[in-house]
Amino acid sequence: MLFTSVSFLFVFLPIVLGIYFILKGTLARNLLLLASSLLFYAWGEQQFAVMLSCVFVNYVSALLIDRTQDKGRARILLAACVAVNLGALAWYKYAGFAITNLDVLLEKLSLKALTVPEVILPLGISFYIFHSISYVVDVYRKVATAQKDPIKLGLYISFFPQLIAGPIVRYHEISDQLSKRVCSAEKFSWGVRRFVVGLSKKMLIANSLAVPTDLIFAIPVEQLTWQTAWLGAICYTFQIYFDFSGYSDMAIGLAAIFGFRFPENFNYPYIARSIREFWQRWHMSLSNWFRDYLYIPLGGNRHGTARTCVNLATVFFLCGLWHGASFNFIIWGLYHGAFLGLERVLSPRIKFTIPRPVKHFYALLVVMIGWVFFRAETLPQALGFLRAMFGNAPGDGVYYNYALYLDTQLAFFLVVAAIASMPVRKLAISILQNIPQATVRLAARGAYVATLFTLSLAEIAAGTYNPFIYFRF
C-alpha cells in the first residue's frame, strides 16, 4: 500500500487515525498500530511470515542475551542472532545473484551448473533486518534493555511509516515512546505539514522527473549523445533525492501524527562540498547505522590512514551490496568509499584554500557520476552511459536528440528541483515565524500546505504511478 495511493490517503489512514484517537491508553493504541502495520504490510506482500519470524527470533534472542551474565555466552548468542538475520537477508536478496555468478565460473571449469533458486524478495527486508540487528546489538551493549512486551517489539519492527523504506530507527531512539508518548495538536499539525511536503516532493517533482529519466536510460547506449546522457544523469540525480527524501518526510510526518519522533534522514545533501559531507547529509540513518555497527567496531579511524581507508572501503562495499544484488551497486559503493579514502589522505596535505564553488562542483560531479551506476540496469550500460557523458558518444542525435526530452515543462521542474534541493524552505519558515500576526502566519502556512496537497491530489487523480525507488531495496 503506497502512501501516495487513494486507498491509503482516504481509507486506511483516516480509519486508523479515527480509532487511534478514540482509544485511551498506550496498550490499546499499540495494539491498533501493530494490527494496522501488519495489515499495511500484508496488503501486497506474499512473504508475510518472514517479517513475523524476524520479530520472533529477535524477541527471544534479546531476552536471552539480556538475562545472560556470562559475557562470552552473550557474545555467542549475539553472533548467532546476527547470523540468522543476515542469513535470511542473504538468502532472499543475494542467493540468486551468487549462484548465477558461480555458474559462470563453473561453466569455465566445465563443471555442472547449479540450479538458481526462485526466491521472491520480501518487501522492505533490508530495512527491518537492520532494525532487528541494531536492537539485539543495543541490548548486548547495554544501551537498551530487552523488550519483554512482544507487542512493543513487534510495533518497533513493523510500524508502517518506516517499515518499507525507512528511516532506519534504532531501538534506543524510540524505546521510551513505545511505552509513553504525547499526542498534541501542535505535533499533529506539524506531522500533517511534514507529510504533505513529502507527498508533494514525490508527486510533483520526483514523478515529473521520472518520465524523462526512464526514457533516456532506455535509449541504447550506442544511440546516446553527450547532451542526452547528461540530461538523464541530472534528471535522475534530482529524482532519487526527491523520491527518497519525500518518502522519509512522509514517514517522519506520519510518526509525529501518532506521537512518535523519528530521526531526520536528509539534510540537503546536494549542498555538500565533499563526499564526506554528502554522506553526513544523505540517508543519515543508514550512514549512522554503518558507522556505529560496522565502521567503529572495525577500528574506525583509530589505527592510521591506511587502515582507515580499508575500513571505509569495507563499509561502502557492504553499503553498496545492501542496496542490491548487482555489480552496479557494489561498484557504486566502492566508488564512494574510494573518494572518502582519497579525501582523508589528501585533505591534510592541501595547504591552500579551495574556493567553495569548486568544492561544491566537485562533490556534485562525483555524486552524479555515481548515480549512473545506481540507475543503470547493467554494468555495460552504466559504462556506456558514462562514456557518452564524457565525450565518447556514438549517437548522432537524429532519433534521440536531447530536445525531445528537454521541453518547457521539464526545464521548469529542473529549476524547481534545483531550488528545492537548497535550504530555501528553512529560510521561508524563518521569515514566516517573524511575522508578528499569528493569524497571518497560520493563514500563510495553511494556504501553502493546502496548495501542495491539492496539486499532489491532482497528480494522484491523473493516475500517475511511479513506485518509490527505495522499495526495491
N, C-alpha and C positions, 0 to 999 in steps of 0.2 A: 504494500500500500504506500503510494508516494505521498509526500507532504503536499505535492502540487496537484493532487487529484481531487475531483469533486467529492468522491466518497469519503476522503479524509477530512476535507475542509468543512463539509456541510452535513456529514452524518457521524462519522467516528468521533472526531474531536468535540463537537458540541454535546454529544451524548455523554462522553466520558467526563467532560468538564461539569456538565449539569449534575451528574451523580456525585462527582468528587466533592463539590461544594455543598451538597445536601448532607453527605456523610459527616459524622463527627468522630474524631479520634484518629490517631495515626495508623493504628492496626487496620481499621476498616478501609482507610484511604490507600494504604499499602497493598491490601488485597485487591482493591479495584484496579490500581495501576499495574499490578503484576498480571492480573487476568487480562486487562486491556493490552498489555505489552505482548502477551502470548498470542492473543487474537491478532494483533497487528502483524506479528511475525508469521503466524500460520496462514495469513490471508493469501500469500502467494508463494510459500516456501514448502517444498516437499520434505526437506531434511530437518524436520522439526525436532526429532529425537536427539540429534547431535547437540543442539544447544541445551536441551534439558539434561542430557548426560554430562555436559560440561559443568552445569550448575551443581549436579550431584557430586561429581568427582572432586571438585574444588571445595565444596562444603565439607565433605568428610575429611579430605586431606588437611585442610586448615585446622580443623578441630584436633586432629591427631598431632599435628606439628605444635599447636599451641599448648597441648597437655604434656608433651614430651619434655622431660627435664634434661635428658642427655643430648648435648649439642650435636654429637656425631650422628645419633639416630634421627634427630630432627633434620639434619642435612641430607640424610639418605631419603627420608620421606619427601623433602622438598624436591630433591633431584628426580625422584620417581614421579611426583605430580607434574613437574615441569615437562618431563619426558612424555607423559601421557598427553598433555596439552599440545606440545609440539608435534608429537606423533600423529595426532588427529589432524592438525594443520598440514603436516607433510603429506599424509595420505590423500586428503581431499583436494589439496591445492597443487601438489608437486609430483604425485606418483606418476601420472600420465606423462608429464614433461621429462622426468628422469628416465622412465623406461623407453620412451621414444628415442631419446638421445643415446641410451645404452644400446638400443637395437642398431643404431648406425655403426657403433664400434663393433658389435658382434658380427654385423654383415661384412665389415672389412676383414675380420678374422675368420670368415667363412663358418661362423657358428650359428646355431639356430636362434632366431629372434624370439623375444619374449612377447607374450600377449599383453597389449596395452589395456589396462582396466578401464571400464566405462564408469567413471566417477563423476557424480554431479556435485559441483561446488556449492556448499550451503551458503546462503546469503549472509554476509556480514561476519563470516567466521574469523577473518583476520582481526577484527575489532574485538569480538567477545573473547577470543582466546587471549589476546593481550590484556584485556581487563582481568581475566582469571589469573594469569601469571602474576600480574602486579599485586593481586590480592594475596596469594599464598606467599609471595616473597615478602610483602609487607608484614604479614603475620610472623614469618620466620625471623625477620629483622626486628621484631617487637615494635615496629612503627604503628601497628594496628593489632587489635585483639580479634581473635577468630569470632566470626558472627555465629551465634548459636541459633538464631532465628532463620530458618531456611527461606521464609517469605522475604526477609530483608535482603539476603544474599541473592535470591532469585531476582528481586527487583533491581538490585545493583547491576547485575549482568545483563538483564533483559529489558531494562527501561527503554521504552520505544523511541524517545527522541534521539538517543545516541546509539541504539542497537545496531543499525545497519552501516553507518559511516562516521561514527564518532561524534564529537571529540573523544579521545581515549581518557576516561576519567579514572584516576587512581582511587582505590577504595578509601584510603585515609582522608581523601579530599571530600568525601561525601558520606562517610560513616555516621557522623552525628546527625546529618539531615535525614537519614533513613529512620531515625528514632524520634526526631523532633525538628519541625520546620515551621516557619511562619509564612502564611499566605496573606498578603496585604494588597490593598487596591493599588498602591504605588508599584509594587513588584509585578502585579498582574498587568498593569498598563505598560510598564517597561518591557515585559515579556512580549506583549502583543506588538509593540512597535518594533522590537528586535526581529520577531518572526516575519513581519511584513517587509522589513528591509531585506531580509534573506530571501523571501519569496520573490521580490522584485529583482534582486540580483540574478536569480535563476531564470525567471520567466522573461524578463525584459532585456537582459544583457547576454547572459550565457547562452540561452537558446537562440538568440538572434545571431550570435557569432558561430554557433554550432553548425548551421547550414552551410556557410561558405567553407568552414573548416573541413567538414566531411566531403564536400565536393572536391576541394583541392587535394586532399590526401587520397582521394580515389583516382586521381589522374595518374596514369602510368608514368614512372619516373623518366622514361625516355621522351616524354612529351612535355616535361616541365620547362618553364622559363625561369630565370632567376627572380623576376618580379613576382610571378605567381607563387613560387616557393616561399619567398619572404612574406608575402601576404598570408599564406596559410600558416606559417610559423607564428606570426604576430596575432592572428585571429585565435589560434589555439592557446597562446600564452595568456590572453585575456579570458578566453572561455573557461579554462580549467580553474583559474583563480576565482572567478565569479560563480562558477558552478559549485566548487567545494566550499568556499567561504560562505556562499549563500546557504548551503546545507547546514554548516556549522552555526550560522546566525539563527536559522530556524530551530535547530536543536537547543541552543542556549536559551532562546526565547521561550520555547515550549517548557523547558525545565523551570524557568522562572515563573511561568504561569502557575505551575503546580507547587511552587515554593522552594525549588532546588536552585542551587547556584553552581553552574558548570564553569570550568576554566576556559579562558579565551583560547582560540585556536589559530587566529591570524592577526597580524599587526602590520598591515600594509607592507607586505614583503617586497613589492616592486620598487620601493624607495630605498632598498638596501644598497650599500656601497661596497659590499664584499659578499662572497659566498657564505662566509661565517655568519654575517649579519642576516643574510637571507634565511638561513636555517634557524636563526633565533626569532624569525618573524613568520615563517611558513610552517603550517601544520605543527604548531608548537607542542601540542600534546604528544604527538609521535616523536618529535625531536627530543623532548624531555624524557620520554619513556626509554628510548635508546640510550640516552646519556646516563640515566640513573640505574638501569638494569643491565647494561652491557658495557658502555664506554668506561665508566668509572670502575666497575669490577675488573675490567681488563687492564686497568692501570692508569687510564686517562692520560693526562699529560705529565705524570709524576716521574717518568723514567727516561727522560731525554727526548730529543726531537725525533730520532729515528723510530723509537718505539711508539711515540705519539702518532706518527704518520701511519704506522702499521695498524694501530688501533682504529684510527679514522677510516682506513681502507676496509677493515673488517666490518665495522659498524655500517658503513654505507653500502658495502656489498650485500649485507643482510637486509638493509633498508630497501635496496632495490629489489631483492628477492621477495621481500614481504609484499611488495606491490603486485607481483605477478610472476607466474612460472614462464619466464621468457628471457632470452638473452638480451633483448632490448632493455628490460628493467634492470638486469644485472649490470649492463654497461652504463646505464643512466646512474645507478648508484655508485659504481666505481669512478665514474666521471666526476661526480660531485665530491667524492672522497679525495680524488687526486687534487682538485683545486683547493680543498680545505687544507690538505697537506702542503701544497705549494705556498699558500698564504701564510701558514705557520712558519715555514722555512724562510721565506723571503721578507716578510714584514719587518723583522728586527734588523734586516740588513739594508733596508731602503732608508737612506739618510736625507732624502729630500721630500718635500711636501707634494703630494699628488693632488691636483685640483679635484674638488668634489664631483663636478660633472663627469670627469674622466673615470673616476671610481664607480660612479653610478652607471655609466655606459658599459664599463667592463662587466659589472655584475649582471646587468640585464642581458648582455650578449651571451654570457656563459649560460645563464638560466634558459634563454630562448633556444640555444643550440641543444641543450639537454632535453627540452620538451619535445624535440623532434624524435628522439629515441623513445620517449614516453608515448607519443601518439601513433607512430608508425606501426603497422601490423607486423612487419618482419624487419630483420636486420638489414637485408639488401635494400628494402625500401627506404629505411632511415638513412643509410649511407648515400643512396642515390639522391634523396631529397637534399641532403647537406651539400653534395657536390653541386647540385643545381643552385643552391643558395649562394655558394661561393665561386660562381663564375663558370663552372663546367656544366652548363645547362644545355642538354641536347635538343630541347624543344624549339620550334620555330615560331611559336606564338600564334599560329593560324587557327588552330582548333581550341586551344586552351589559353587564350590571352587573359592576362590579369584583369583587363577591363570588363570581362564577362562577369566578374565577381565583385569588383570594387565599384559598386554603384553608389548613389547618394545615400541610400539607407544604411549600407554597411559603413560608409565613411562617418556618418552621424554616430552610429553605435561604437565605432572605434574611438572617436573623440570622447564620447560619454564614458567609455570604459577607462580610457587614459586618465580622465579627471577623477572618476570614482575610485580608482586604484590609489589615489593620493589622499592624504588626511584632510580633505576639504570638508568632509562630514563633521569631523571634530570641530573645525572652525565654525561651521554653520551652527552647531549645537552651542558653542560658547557665545556666539552672537545672540542666539535666541535666549539664552539664560540671562543675558544682560538687559533684556527688555524689562522695564520695571513693572508694566501692567501684566498681572498674572493671566487675565482673560485673553489678552492678545497672544501671550505665549502659548496658552492652551489651544487657541483657535488656529494659530500657525502650525503647531505640531499636529493637530487633528487633521488639518487640510493636507498636510504633507503625507501623513500615513494613509488617509482616505484616497488620495490620488494614486499613490503607489499600489494600494490594494485593488482599486478599480481597474487600473491598467493591467495588473497581473491577472485579474479575473478575466479580462477581455482576451488575454492570450490563452488562458486555460479553456475558455469557451470556444475559442477558434480551433481547438483540437490539437494544439501544438504539443508534440510528445518528444521528449528528449530525456532519457533517464539520467540520473546523477552519475557522473563519471566514476566516483569512488564506490559505487555499488558493486563494481566488478571486482573489487579487492576484498 
